[in-house]
Amino acid sequence: MHTASEILREKGSDVWSVEPDVAIIEALRTMAEKRVGALLVMEGEKLVGIVTERDYARKVALEERSSRQSKVREIMSTRVLCARPDQTVQECMALMSDKRARHLPVLDHKKIVGVISIGDLVKAIIAKQQFEIEQLQHYINQ
């Protein structure tokens, strides 16, 4: 089965991030511009958190905070689930399902090499199943 590294090779390894003291509105603009649902929160090269659309909905909109005056550090999640490049799609899916996460940074020796989403994993699983179906159909039709 595919690994996190293989998924990143297929989709690309762009990593979008923000600093913790940026206004939440700027993080939202970046998410919209990059068409992503989460940004890593970095202090230099160090991963210190992740901020997601879900964080915004629950910690800004529902708590009536100001998107312009509040900082990312006030709403980010500091306990970030991460994967290794060699972890399988199945292992990543189990981790994300168990912890109810939608985004998973991939670290190789403490260096961020990309981010995979639940959608990336679903796409990989569907592609694998489609390949297997085609192989079975080819075998049956021989």
Secondary structure, DSSP 8 states (H G I E B T S, - for coil): --BHHHHHHHH-----EE-TTSBHHHHHHHHHHHT-SEEEEEETTEEEEEEEHHHHIIIIITTT--TTTSBGGGT-BSS---B-TT-BHHHHHHHHHHHT-SEEEEEETTEEEEEEEHHHHHHHHHHHHHHHHHHHHHHHH-
